[in-house]
């Protein structure tokens, strides 16, 4: 299966492609509407330039957000939720490396070790597994779409290469025109159009119509059978049209348009836009030629167009070609434009320029995201709980929950019909309390059921041997503390959708300033509490910082002084597992700083509690070269690591900032994340390993 990081990168590109294509499609419809309403009021050159915002929109890697954006009217995420899925999958894929650290970040930002919302801590593993499984199911569908898109791109790319190779063969076999009279007319027209480039003039019957081929070394190609039918003025008009293509760099623009069309081949509106843009390009070249001729020549130029079309049927639209071509349907519009052409209108159009500026201001900016979207998920959950955001369960949801509980529980549990929404809109996690308020049942309304139950049981329910395991683990971790368990134990168990029964039971034994979790992978419910299969799992021990080893405190203080350039006096210390290896690590709080370090004294990371207000939110606020220099210095000072072999990208896990990686899937990865403020000062830094 594809790695989460690679998949997230591909999905990010695909999401950008689809989102850009949708925006461009809306813009195409708007331009077509404007052209229909204005009809002949907009000059030929500006009709062509009106398509420029579409091309820019499709190649923009990033755009600022604006409340003026046209796309604020449309819910793009509802139509194309790929961007949201990218974030979800990316976070799910990296959760294993940063999950524990992420919990530290969320809790410490609220000012110390806070009470975790109901079900959020105990169900953390189940929640991540549910989200991950949901993404795995989506992965197959999205990969299928990407493969279909890639097949189309490869087919059109191969066809383009084949056509260009044929075109080059034709150009090699063409004969240069050496007739003095014709060459003199060629040079005269070239000077009139102001062309100072070296342009070849060749004849070939294999190119249907007069055309310009190539943009670095352009050549004008004309059919010998057409050439012998032309009078002097007619040939001059044709050459003028082709030189206009060269002057306007139309071949290069056609290549850009063609590459964009290959990437967005699935969007029918863009095929329409390309056809309309090529038509407008021909009319713009007509206008360019007419601008350099006398008004009495308009009729003769129009007759020349008709004469050429008698020898040319249809369009010859290859990316490396720009020529005097048109269908008979287009000919009428071109002749009307030629007849009505006015030199003054070609030079400046307030209407055309105003329309392009207006279109750019509302379509080349992204929709303004809701401020709520940038709030961390844990804060959203907490805020929803504080506001008491509730949802009414549907009849189907109630019946589903009651059926699962009745099949597996030793007693009947009647649930309330109203639950508390305690997760984001992606999964919509809901907690439902039993009528007697002794049980809490959680499930995901989206992305799978993921049912779980939380309640309390007596400490006596747990076998003495298992209690001793927990005590031994705590004393091994921090022997300087006396541990006494509370009489009540928090109980949590999840429902296995595959085996259709409850399993994965956890018992949280708590006492003053500590807890330890016993975990049972076997399937069952409360009766399993007495089984000798419980294993110590998660834990957390909080002590007064004065009790912490003096050497550890000094290492922490020195690290903060080195990286954040401020004093650090820890006021609290918490020991808990961290990273993939679940290594025991201390989290220290004090002086507005949170720091975590292994029990051995190795500092793993730190952050300012106010980092959400101070850290830059995008990679556009600091030049990449300057950011890498600052990051390199900090990493060298704290970890004694040279990042010259590390890749550096912008990421949002576990916080907005720079993500450095070395190694790979086969050897394991070393990951360092760093956040900077607007003054290029480090406000958060973290290091962890991802095993092979």
C-alpha positions, -999 to +999 in steps of 0.1 A: +000+000+000+012+035-008+028+053+022+007+080+039+032+108+032+035+100-005-003+095-008-009+128+009+015+146-014-002+132-045-036+139-031-025+175-024-015+180-060-046+163-073-068+184-050-050+216-062-057+204-098-094+197-093-100+228-072-082+250-099-101+233-127-134+240-109-125+276-103-115+280-140-147+264-151-167+290-132-145+317-148-151+303-183-189+305-178-186+341-166-164+351-196-188+334-221-217+352-205-199+386-207-190+380-243-226+372-252-239+403-234-213+426-249-213+410-284-196+435-308-189+461-282-156+446-272-126+448-296-109+417-310-077+421-291-095+424-258-117+394-265-085+374-267-069+389-236-102+382-217-091+346-216-058+354-199-072+351-163-083+315-170-048+305-179-034+323-148-060+308-126-050+273-137-012+277-131-014+296-098+003+275-071-010+298-044-033+328-042-042+351-014-076+349+002-101+377-003-137+385+007-141+399-028-134+364-044-161+353-068-157+318-053-171+329-019-204+325-036-198+288-042-190+261-017-160+245-033-153+222-005-188+207-007-184+200-044-147+190-043-137+179-008-103+167-019-084+195-001-100+185+032-093+148+026-057+157+020-054+173+054-072+144+071-051+117+055-019+136+061-027+140+097-038+104+101-007+092+084+016+111+106-003+107+138+018+078+148+049+100+149+034+131+165+003+119+183+017+120+218+035+153+211+003+167+196-016+159+228+011+178+248+007+207+225-030+209+227-031+205+265-002+229+272-016+256+251-046+259+274-022+265+303-009+233+317-023+198+319-060+202+313-089+178+317-094+160+284-129+160+270-150+129+277-140+100+254-113+120+237-083+105+255-096+070+261-109+068+226-079+084+210-066+052+195-100+041+183-108+075+169-075+076+149-081+040+137-116+050+126-104+080+107-076+060+092-099+032+080-122+058+065-093+073+046-082+038+035-116+033+020-115+067+003-079+060-009-090+033-034-116+056-049-093+086-051-064+065-065-088+052-091-097+088-102-060+097-102-052+067-124-079+077-149-066+112-150-031+100-155-041+077-184-057+107-201-026+129-195-003+102-208-024+096-239-026+133-248+010+138-240+020+109-263-002+122-291+014+157-287+049+142-290+039+122-320+023+152-337+053+174-330+077+147-344+056+146-376+056+184-378+094+185-375+098+159-403+075+181-425+096+211-417+128+193-425+114+182-459+100+217-468+117+238-495+129+273-487+113+300-509+141+317-529+122+338-555+136+373-553+102+391-557+086+370-530+116+373-506+115+411-511+078+412-503+086+390-472+112+414-459+091+445-466+062+430-446+085+419-418+098+454-414+063+469-415+053+446-386+084+455-367+098+420-366+136+419-359+139+381-354+153+356-379+123+340-396+125+313-422+101+313-452+094+278-466+069+260-488+052+226-481+020+209-492+018+189-460+008+219-439-028+228-446-027+266-449-003+294-441+011+289-406+039+298-382+058+269-367+080+271-337+086+300-312+124+299-307+132+297-344+100+305-361+092+296-397+064+307-419+051+278-440+028+282-470+014+257-495+029+261-531-005+254-546-019+284-526+011+306-533+007+305-571-029+317-568-020+348-547-016+384-560+010+406-544-014+424-520-030+391-510+004+375-502+013+406-482-018+403-461-011+366-454+025+373-445+013+402-423-011+379-405+017+353-398+041+380-387+014+392-363+014+357-347+052+360-343+051+395-329+024+385-303+042+353-293+011+332-301+030+299-306+044+301-271+010+310-257-005+281-276+020+257-260+010+270-225-027+266-233-021+231-247-001+219-216-029+233-194-055+214-214-036+182-211-036+184-173-073+194-173-085+172-201-114+161-180-130+196-179-153+201-210-155+238-202-118+242-208-120+226-242-147+251-250-125+279-236-094+268-257-115+267-289-129+302-282-095+315-273-079+302-306-108+319-325-102+351-306-064+348-313-071+347-351-093+378-349-067+396-328-041+389-355-065+402-381-069+434-360-031+437-357-026+436-395-055+460-402-040+485-377-010+487-400-029+491-432-051+519-447-088+518-441-095+513-478-077+479-475-102+463-451-123+449-479-093+435-498-080+418-466-114+402-460-115+389-496-080+374-490-093+355-459-122+341-480-097+331-508-074+313-483-103+294-468-111+280-502-078+261-499-080+253-462-108+233-446-112+233-409-087+242-382-051+230-378-047+235-340-014+221-328+004+237-299+035+245-320+015+261-349-003+294-353-019+300-387-045+318-408-072+293-404-109+292-395-141+272-400-168+286-421-188+294-390-160+316-377-155+333-411-187+354-408-176+368-374-141+376-387-155+394-418-178+415-397-149+425-374-127+433-405-155+454-420-161+473-387-125+477-377-114+510-363-078+518-357-085+539-327-103+510-310-072+488-313-049+510-294-068+514-261-100+500-247-111+512-213-139+487-214-115+458-222-089+468-197-115+474-170-131+440-176-097+422-173-088+441-141-122+434-126-121+397-135-086+393-121-095+410-088-124+386-081-112+354-098-074+353-091-079+353-053-091+323-033-123+324-012-120+337+023-119+308+047-140+309+078-120+318+108-134+288+126-116+266+101-082+276+114-090+268+150-073+235+162-096+205+164-091+201+201-101+237+207-132+233+185-142+202+205-137+221+238-156+251+226-185+229+214-186+213+248-186+246+265-214+259+243-233+226+248-237+218+211-261+189+209-275+168+182-307+147+181-302+111+172-321+097+143-343+066+148-318+045+128-289+057+149-307+049+182-317+015+170-282+007+158-266+017+192-293-002+212-288-033+191-250-033+195-253-028+233-279-054+239-259-080+220-228-075+240-236-060+274-245-080+305-272-055+314-297-034+295-286+002+290-312+028+278-297+058+260-309+093+258-321+105+224-298+136+224-260+135+222-231+159+225-211+167+193-175+164+204-156+160+171-151+179+138-175+178+108-153+152+090-163+124+114-189+140+136-181+121+168-211+121+191-213+112+228-246+098+242-253+094+279-274+066+293-306+076+310-291+067+344-260+087+335-237+058+344-225+052+308-213+072+279-216+058+244-196+074+216-198+068+178-189+085+145-219+096+124-196+098+094-168+075+082-179+043+100-197+036+133-167+033+157-190+026+187-173+028+222-186+027+258-172+046+288-182+041+324-168+035+359-163+002+377-151-006+412-113-011+417-122-045+433-134-056+398-098-057+387-078-087+398-051-080+425-024-093+402-032-068+376-033-040+402+002-050+412+014-049+376+002-013+374+019-004+407+052-020+396+051-001+364+045+033+382+073+026+407+097+017+380+089+049+361+092+072+392+100+055+425+100+087+446+062+089+447+037+069+467+008+055+446-027+048+460-055+040+436-090+056+438-118+032+446-134+038+412-118+030+378-127+045+345-136+018+320-135+021+282-143-004+255-147-002+217-170-022+194-153-043+167-173-038+135-156-069+119-162-094+148-195-078+157-186-077+195-169-055+220-131-058+226-100-037+233-110-029+269-091-003+289-092+004+326-078+037+339-066+035+375-062+070+389-048+085+420-035+119+432-016+134+403-013+102+383-031+076+362-021+044+345-041+025+319-045-013+318-053-026+283-070-059+273-070-069+236-093-098+242-130-096+232-156-092+260-170-067+284-169-061+322-164-097+331-130-096+315-117-072+342-107-102+363-088-120+335-049-120+340-044-105+305-043-068+313-011-050+304+000-015+315-004+009+286-007+047+288+003+065+320+009+100+333+026+111+365+026+147+376+050+161+402+060+194+416+090+207+396+110+211+428+111+173+431+126+169+396+162+160+394+184+191+394+205+180+365+174+175+343+161+210+353+195+225+343+194+208+309+159+221+303+168+257+314+199+257+292+180+244+262+153+272+265+180+298+269+198+286+238+167+283+215+142+308+229+166+332+245+147+334+278+149+321+313+130+290+323+119+279+357+097+248+356+067+249+379+052+214+370+065+182+355+046+153+339+060+120+329+042+102+300+051+080+270+061+098+238+067+089+201+065+056+183+086+038+208+065+053+237+097+064+254+091+078+289+095+116+287+090+146+309+069+176+300+079+207+319+058+239+322+068+273+333+075+310+323+051+306+293+071+277+279+064+240+275+094+216+271+096+179+268+127+157+273+134+120+277+139+106+312+176+104+303+178+142+300+178+144+262+157+174+251+132+165+224+113+198+219+098+230+233+072+257+224+060+290+236+024+287+249+014+318+229+028+303+197-006+303+180-006+341+182+031+345+173+040+318+147+037+325+110+008+307+094+022+302+058+055+297+042+051+329+022+058+352+052+096+344+054+118+338+024+127+301+022+165+307+022+163+328+053+139+304+071+163+275+063+192+294+078+174+301+110+161+266+113+195+251+106+211+272+134+184+261+159+186+224+150+224+225+153+223+241+187+196+219+202+202+185+186+237+190+172+223+179+138+234+192+104+203+196+082+221+199+049+209+164+040+174+170+053+145+180+030+125+210+043+088+214+035+059+234+050+035+214+070+007+217+097+014+186+118+018+189+148+018+227+143+021+251+113+058+253+105+087+237+087+091+199+085+126+185+080+131+148+071+160+125+065+160+087+058+132+067+042+108+039+046+135+012+045+158+028+070+134+048+092+130+086+092+142+113+114+117+142+116+122+177+130+095+203+130+101+240+137+078+270+139+090+306+135+074+339+143+074+370+120+107+381+134+123+348+124+126+336+160+119+299+170+086+296+189+083+258+187+107+229+179+102+191+180+121+160+171+110+124+167+119+092+148+097+071+126+110+035+126+113+014+094 
